[in-house]
Amino acid sequence: MKSPGAQDNVSVSQGVRMMFYMMKPSETTFQTVEEVPDYVKKATPFFISLILLELVISWILKGKPPGRLDDILTSMSAGVVSRLPSLFFRSLEVTSYIYIWENYRLLDLPWDSQWTWYLTFLGVDFGYYWFHRMAHEINIIWAAHQAHHSSEDYNLSTALRQSVLQPYSSWVFYSPLALFIPPPVFAAHIQFNLLYQFWIHTEVIKSLGPLELILNTPSHHRVHHGRNRYCIDKNYAGTLIIWDRIFGTFEAENEQVVYGLTHPIDSFEPFKVQFHHLLHIWNTFWATPGFFHKVSVLFKGPGWGPGKPRLGLSEEIPEVTGREVPLSSAASQLLKMYTVLQFAVMLAFYEETFASTEVLSQVTLFLRVFFIILTLTSIGFLLDQRPMAAIVETLRCLIFLTLHRFGHLKSLIPSLSFPFEIFFSVCVAFWGVRSMRQFTTGSWK
């Protein structure tokens, strides 16, 4: 049974309020996990609306967009990748939580109590603070979290640049709550905590006045995303900045923040963004002598090395000058617009896939995910101007035609099926000719 105030659908009013953690307990209290809405999925139109609003405001205030097109595409690609596992199984955060609750709980707090709701709000935010802090202080967890910090811009699309690996470590920090907080209450708050952090990824909002003392705000989070020395390992808060003030990790915004990793990866390829630090750890692990030093490579800070403090030396962090130039793709504007078009087509199938999961066969589901992954990879190759880009794009367009013809990819508007096939046939011809030229000249190597 669901609580009387709970609703299956999220209204526009609720959608706006859930982005700012302003939902009422009576609206978001459920008896079972199965009843808890997928608020993150329902937030998609609000993500897009706020991104467009930020674009308009940035044009009015600064006369330019809030970020670069190639970087925005990469951030949105990371967001797509991070959500793909949920097509096949429930989040490990919720699954592990339910297991602990069912087997080891110490108290059975009422699921429909306001006090339980507010206690969960504090507990989830406290757990997030410690997870987030450890994600910066433990190298193997940083290998996942670094994807979120890889953007050299700071705008609302940056919030979507999430790691596909992060839930496989974050669940540990929420598990103590399962000893007394019912799973459906946790399942709602873990989503609200994430949604709140979307709107703080902006430069449009400068200060929130007295709220800066309590809440995590755009100003505080800009510091967290900075690669300036004063920004490193600061402001881990999710919703409440009080945790940073209590545990000594707070830093106010002062000098101009330069965003991104201290050692930028210089790539728009989504899977390099996701996994490059794992490769770095692998190489460092085998190059570091001694068993205990090897273990330290995994569990000490990303800047650690033999003879250094646990979190490394601050003086080894590259100084910023304020004249840093963010990476921009060498692709032509026409090619960039082509990647945007292909991303939009992929996104339509991505949204339709999530909406139709229950009626799609496993084969169709796997083939669609394969097509989505191939599309994002090809877009990354095109933006990075990789030698194999034309070949990969030719193959991708051929696969689209095949999947479309056999019904695994269906046009949302049936009347567009034939135009889709014509368009992708032209793409196959264009990129096929480019590929043949590369083969004959050897420039694909």
NUVOSE-373100 format. One record per residue (C-alpha): residue in three letters; z, x, y. Coordinates in steps of 0.02 Angstrom, whole numbers, plus 50000, padded with zeros to 5 digits. Example, Ala and Ser with C-alpha at 12.3 -4.5 7.8 and 13.67 -1.06 7.14 Angstrom:
REM NUVOSE-373100
('ALA' (50390 50615 49775))
('SER' (50357 50684 49947))
This chain:
REM NUVOSE-373100
('MET' (50000 50000 50000))
('LYS' (49957 50062 50174))
('SER' (50071 50043 50322))
('PRO' (50032 49892 50432))
('GLY' (49977 49998 50579))
('ALA' (49857 50106 50480))
('GLN' (49670 50077 50493))
('ASP' (49523 50132 50386))
('ASN' (49410 50162 50536))
('VAL' (49441 50270 50687))
('SER' (49404 50180 50851))
('VAL' (49336 50270 51005))
('SER' (49509 50263 51083))
('GLN' (49588 50338 50927))
('GLY' (49449 50467 50914))
('VAL' (49484 50533 51088))
('ARG' (49672 50532 51062))
('MET' (49664 50618 50893))
('MET' (49575 50766 50976))
('PHE' (49730 50790 51084))
('TYR' (49864 50752 50951))
('MET' (49908 50589 51040))
('MET' (49900 50472 50891))
('LYS' (50049 50358 50860))
('PRO' (50150 50367 50699))
('SER' (50111 50183 50667))
('GLU' (49924 50221 50671))
('THR' (49928 50371 50556))
('THR' (50059 50332 50424))
('PHE' (49998 50309 50245))
('GLN' (50081 50289 50077))
('THR' (49957 50391 49975))
('VAL' (49846 50542 50010))
('GLU' (49692 50442 49958))
('GLU' (49720 50325 50105))
('VAL' (49724 50464 50235))
('PRO' (49557 50465 50329))
('ASP' (49452 50622 50342))
('TYR' (49489 50638 50527))
('VAL' (49393 50802 50541))
('LYS' (49235 50719 50477))
('LYS' (49262 50570 50591))
('ALA' (49282 50689 50738))
('THR' (49102 50753 50727))
('PRO' (49033 50639 50867))
('PHE' (49181 50687 50977))
('PHE' (49146 50872 50946))
('ILE' (48967 50846 51003))
('SER' (49017 50738 51152))
('LEU' (49144 50865 51216))
('ILE' (49023 51010 51191))
('LEU' (48893 50917 51296))
('LEU' (49025 50875 51427))
('GLU' (49075 51058 51437))
('LEU' (48892 51104 51458))
('VAL' (48872 50985 51606))
('ILE' (49034 51040 51690))
('SER' (48990 51224 51665))
('TRP' (48819 51196 51746))
('ILE' (48902 51109 51894))
('LEU' (49040 51240 51918))
('LYS' (48949 51400 51870))
('GLY' (48765 51357 51871))
('LYS' (48745 51415 51691))
('PRO' (48786 51357 51514))
('PRO' (48955 51406 51438))
('GLY' (48876 51516 51305))
('ARG' (48717 51586 51228))
('LEU' (48609 51480 51114))
('ASP' (48606 51606 50972))
('ASP' (48796 51624 50974))
('ILE' (48820 51435 50978))
('LEU' (48705 51415 50828))
('THR' (48804 51547 50734))
('SER' (48969 51461 50773))
('MET' (48904 51292 50717))
('SER' (48832 51372 50560))
('ALA' (49004 51442 50517))
('GLY' (49076 51268 50541))
('VAL' (48949 51196 50419))
('VAL' (48985 51331 50289))
('SER' (49173 51307 50303))
('ARG' (49156 51122 50260))
('LEU' (49040 51137 50109))
('PRO' (49176 51165 49977))
('SER' (49253 50996 50021))
('LEU' (49097 50914 49948))
('PHE' (49156 50968 49776))
('PHE' (49346 50972 49779))
('ARG' (49497 50931 49884))
('SER' (49567 51065 50000))
('LEU' (49681 51192 49915))
('GLU' (49806 51162 50055))
('VAL' (49826 50980 50002))
('THR' (49805 51008 49815))
('SER' (49940 51142 49805))
('TYR' (50052 51039 49919))
('ILE' (50041 50888 49803))
('TYR' (50081 50996 49651))
('ILE' (50238 51067 49732))
('TRP' (50292 50894 49793))
('GLU' (50271 50815 49622))
('ASN' (50362 50953 49527))
('TYR' (50487 51038 49643))
('ARG' (50534 50926 49790))
('LEU' (50717 50928 49841))
('LEU' (50717 50775 49955))
('ASP' (50612 50617 49960))
('LEU' (50596 50578 50146))
('PRO' (50523 50406 50183))
('TRP' (50336 50411 50211))
('ASP' (50341 50270 50340))
('SER' (50479 50339 50451))
('GLN' (50443 50397 50629))
('TRP' (50570 50536 50605))
('THR' (50472 50600 50456))
('TRP' (50312 50596 50561))
('TYR' (50388 50698 50704))
('LEU' (50474 50819 50585))
('THR' (50306 50849 50500))
('PHE' (50225 50881 50669))
('LEU' (50351 51021 50702))
('GLY' (50346 51087 50523))
('VAL' (50156 51098 50514))
('ASP' (50147 51183 50684))
('PHE' (50283 51306 50636))
('GLY' (50193 51344 50471))
('TYR' (50029 51368 50565))
('TYR' (50110 51493 50683))
('TRP' (50166 51604 50539))
('PHE' (50004 51586 50444))
('HIS' (49905 51629 50600))
('ARG' (50016 51778 50637))
('MET' (50001 51845 50460))
('ALA' (49812 51818 50469))
('HIS' (49812 51951 50605))
('GLU' (49943 52065 50528))
('ILE' (49886 52067 50344))
('ASN' (49715 52143 50318))
('ILE' (49661 52040 50167))
('ILE' (49700 51877 50261))
('TRP' (49618 51945 50418))
('ALA' (49460 51966 50313))
('ALA' (49445 51777 50317))
('HIS' (49512 51740 50490))
('GLN' (49407 51871 50581))
('ALA' (49256 51755 50568))
('HIS' (49336 51642 50698))
('HIS' (49357 51789 50818))
('SER' (49182 51859 50798))
('SER' (49104 51761 50941))
('GLU' (49083 51858 51103))
('ASP' (49075 51694 51199))
('TYR' (49217 51571 51224))
('ASN' (49170 51388 51226))
('LEU' (49199 51231 51124))
('SER' (49071 51283 50993))
('THR' (49180 51437 50960))
('ALA' (49312 51319 50889))
('LEU' (49188 51270 50753))
('ARG' (49170 51452 50696))
('GLN' (49287 51431 50549))
('SER' (49311 51533 50391))
('VAL' (49266 51464 50220))
('LEU' (49401 51576 50143))
('GLN' (49548 51536 50256))
('PRO' (49622 51388 50158))
('TYR' (49646 51503 50008))
('SER' (49786 51593 50099))
('SER' (49851 51466 50226))
('TRP' (49922 51348 50093))
('VAL' (50064 51469 50059))
('PHE' (50137 51445 50232))
('TYR' (50140 51256 50220))
('SER' (50209 51245 50043))
('PRO' (50395 51244 50094))
('LEU' (50364 51076 50180))
('ALA' (50317 51003 50010))
('LEU' (50499 51015 49959))
('PHE' (50539 50865 50069))
('ILE' (50387 50800 50168))
('PRO' (50277 50670 50077))
('PRO' (50096 50731 50050))
('PRO' (50009 50591 50147))
('VAL' (50109 50632 50304))
('PHE' (50064 50817 50284))
('ALA' (49880 50775 50250))
('ALA' (49867 50685 50417))
('HIS' (49957 50818 50521))
('ILE' (49862 50966 50449))
('GLN' (49704 50885 50518))
('PHE' (49778 50840 50688))
('ASN' (49842 51018 50709))
('LEU' (49665 51082 50679))
('LEU' (49584 50952 50793))
('TYR' (49702 50992 50936))
('GLN' (49642 51171 50935))
('PHE' (49462 51118 50968))
('TRP' (49477 51076 51153))
('ILE' (49575 51233 51199))
('HIS' (49420 51340 51166))
('THR' (49351 51326 51341))
('GLU' (49342 51419 51507))
('VAL' (49315 51258 51605))
('ILE' (49502 51217 51609))
('LYS' (49597 51352 51703))
('SER' (49779 51294 51699))
('LEU' (49882 51142 51649))
('GLY' (50028 51180 51764))
('PRO' (50202 51147 51690))
('LEU' (50125 51102 51520))
('GLU' (50084 51287 51502))
('LEU' (50269 51315 51464))
('ILE' (50266 51205 51308))
('LEU' (50089 51177 51245))
('ASN' (49956 51294 51182))
('THR' (49822 51282 51318))
('PRO' (49649 51352 51353))
('SER' (49728 51490 51458))
('HIS' (49847 51544 51319))
('HIS' (49711 51536 51187))
('ARG' (49588 51636 51291))
('VAL' (49712 51778 51281))
('HIS' (49719 51759 51092))
('HIS' (49530 51777 51080))
('GLY' (49523 51929 51193))
('ARG' (49489 52107 51135))
('ASN' (49577 52182 51287))
('ARG' (49726 52286 51231))
('TYR' (49849 52167 51312))
('CYS' (49774 52021 51213))
('ILE' (49786 52095 51038))
('ASP' (49904 52003 50919))
('LYS' (49964 51877 51050))
('ASN' (49978 51687 51065))
('TYR' (49966 51628 50885))
('ALA' (50017 51449 50925))
('GLY' (49930 51296 50857))
('THR' (49996 51155 50966))
('LEU' (50160 51218 51040))
('ILE' (50168 51387 51129))
('ILE' (50358 51386 51109))
('TRP' (50343 51480 50944))
('ASP' (50262 51629 51030))
('ARG' (50395 51625 51166))
('ILE' (50533 51620 51035))
('PHE' (50463 51758 50922))
('GLY' (50404 51877 51057))
('THR' (50215 51861 51038))
('PHE' (50177 51771 51201))
('GLU' (50065 51846 51333))
('ALA' (50005 51760 51492))
('GLU' (49825 51773 51548))
('ASN' (49803 51900 51687))
('GLU' (49654 52017 51692))
('GLN' (49481 51953 51643))
('VAL' (49471 51924 51456))
('VAL' (49330 52004 51355))
('TYR' (49303 51906 51195))
('GLY' (49263 51953 51016))
('LEU' (49314 52081 50887))
('THR' (49370 52254 50941))
('HIS' (49223 52318 50839))
('PRO' (49084 52186 50856))
('ILE' (48978 52154 50702))
('ASP' (48816 52132 50802))
('SER' (48740 51998 50691))
('PHE' (48702 51812 50694))
('GLU' (48687 51801 50505))
('PRO' (48819 51673 50452))
('PHE' (48867 51754 50288))
('LYS' (48886 51925 50368))
('VAL' (49000 51840 50495))
('GLN' (49101 51765 50352))
('PHE' (49114 51911 50232))
('HIS' (49079 52078 50318))
('HIS' (49262 52127 50331))
('LEU' (49287 52103 50144))
('LEU' (49153 52236 50117))
('HIS' (49242 52347 50242))
('ILE' (49407 52326 50147))
('TRP' (49319 52364 49982))
('ASN' (49246 52526 50049))
('THR' (49409 52577 50134))
('PHE' (49511 52537 49978))
('TRP' (49411 52657 49869))
('ALA' (49399 52790 50005))
('THR' (49588 52792 50034))
('PRO' (49684 52911 49918))
('GLY' (49845 52861 49828))
('PHE' (49898 52698 49746))
('PHE' (50023 52646 49881))
('HIS' (49899 52686 50019))
('LYS' (49770 52578 49931))
('VAL' (49894 52433 49924))
('SER' (49930 52462 50108))
('VAL' (49744 52441 50147))
('LEU' (49760 52263 50081))
('PHE' (49929 52210 50148))
('LYS' (49956 52305 50310))
('GLY' (49866 52273 50474))
('PRO' (49677 52291 50499))
('GLY' (49709 52444 50608))
('TRP' (49822 52532 50483))
('GLY' (49783 52702 50407))
('PRO' (49885 52836 50319))
('GLY' (50017 52903 50438))
('LYS' (50002 52755 50559))
('PRO' (50123 52611 50595))
('ARG' (50100 52450 50496))
('LEU' (49990 52370 50630))
('GLY' (49900 52529 50681))
('LEU' (49900 52619 50848))
('SER' (49866 52521 51007))
('GLU' (49786 52673 51087))
('GLU' (49649 52668 50954))
('ILE' (49594 52495 51013))
('PRO' (49435 52523 51117))
('GLU' (49463 52499 51303))
('VAL' (49362 52362 51387))
('THR' (49276 52391 51552))
('GLY' (49227 52213 51595))
('ARG' (49045 52268 51591))
('GLU' (49021 52235 51405))
('VAL' (48859 52145 51365))
('PRO' (48873 52018 51223))
('LEU' (48745 52029 51084))
('SER' (48588 51927 51116))
('SER' (48449 51895 50992))
('ALA' (48285 51985 51023))
('ALA' (48193 51830 50962))
('SER' (48077 51743 51085))
('GLN' (48132 51583 51170))
('LEU' (48003 51488 51068))
('LEU' (48075 51556 50906))
('LYS' (48251 51514 50962))
('MET' (48197 51335 50996))
('TYR' (48118 51331 50822))
('THR' (48286 51383 50745))
('VAL' (48373 51246 50845))
('LEU' (48249 51117 50778))
('GLN' (48272 51175 50598))
('PHE' (48461 51176 50621))
('ALA' (48454 50997 50686))
('VAL' (48352 50942 50534))
('MET' (48475 51029 50418))
('LEU' (48623 50951 50511))
('ALA' (48552 50776 50485))
('PHE' (48544 50805 50297))
('TYR' (48717 50886 50302))
('GLU' (48794 50733 50385))
('GLU' (48702 50614 50270))
('THR' (48763 50714 50119))
('PHE' (48945 50696 50171))
('ALA' (48919 50511 50201))
('SER' (48839 50486 50029))
('THR' (48941 50601 49919))
('GLU' (49000 50462 49804))
('VAL' (48824 50401 49763))
('LEU' (48735 50570 49745))
('SER' (48715 50651 49575))
('GLN' (48792 50823 49549))
('VAL' (48617 50898 49535))
('THR' (48563 50824 49702))
('LEU' (48727 50880 49782))
('PHE' (48706 51060 49722))
('LEU' (48523 51064 49776))
('ARG' (48567 50999 49950))
('VAL' (48704 51128 49971))
('PHE' (48582 51263 49914))
('PHE' (48457 51204 50045))
('ILE' (48590 51202 50181))
('ILE' (48646 51379 50137))
('LEU' (48466 51441 50130))
('THR' (48429 51361 50299))
('LEU' (48579 51444 50383))
('THR' (48533 51612 50304))
('SER' (48353 51598 50362))
('ILE' (48407 51553 50540))
('GLY' (48521 51705 50541))
('PHE' (48378 51816 50480))
('LEU' (48262 51748 50614))
('LEU' (48389 51775 50754))
('ASP' (48430 51950 50690))
('GLN' (48242 51985 50674))
('ARG' (48267 52044 50495))
('PRO' (48109 52111 50409))
('MET' (48127 51983 50268))
('ALA' (48144 51836 50388))
('ALA' (47965 51772 50371))
('ILE' (47972 51779 50181))
('VAL' (48139 51689 50172))
('GLU' (48079 51555 50293))
('THR' (47919 51528 50193))
('LEU' (48022 51506 50034))
('ARG' (48143 51388 50123))
('CYS' (48004 51275 50187))
('LEU' (47925 51270 50013))
('ILE' (48092 51222 49938))
('PHE' (48112 51084 50067))
('LEU' (47942 51010 50020))
('THR' (47988 51017 49835))
('LEU' (48160 50937 49858))
('HIS' (48088 50806 49975))
('ARG' (47949 50762 49854))
('PHE' (48070 50740 49708))
('GLY' (48192 50636 49811))
('HIS' (48336 50760 49825))
('LEU' (48311 50764 50013))
('LYS' (48267 50597 50089))
('SER' (48221 50563 50270))
('LEU' (48354 50460 50358))
('ILE' (48209 50359 50431))
('PRO' (48086 50321 50289))
('SER' (47939 50310 50409))
('LEU' (47966 50494 50452))
('SER' (47942 50555 50273))
('PHE' (47757 50592 50294))
('PRO' (47776 50678 50465))
('PHE' (47915 50784 50390))
('GLU' (47800 50840 50250))
('ILE' (47660 50880 50374))
('PHE' (47778 50979 50485))
('PHE' (47850 51082 50343))
('SER' (47677 51111 50270))
('VAL' (47624 51185 50437))
('CYS' (47782 51293 50434))
('VAL' (47738 51355 50259))
('ALA' (47563 51401 50318))
('PHE' (47625 51488 50475))
('TRP' (47764 51589 50394))
('GLY' (47659 51620 50239))
('VAL' (47525 51704 50344))
('ARG' (47659 51808 50431))
('SER' (47729 51858 50262))
('MET' (47559 51911 50196))
('ARG' (47530 52018 50350))
('GLN' (47698 52102 50324))
('PHE' (47657 52136 50142))
('THR' (47490 52215 50186))
('THR' (47566 52324 50322))
('GLY' (47728 52361 50229))
('SER' (47832 52307 50379))
('TRP' (47943 52193 50272))
('LYS' (48032 52342 50193))
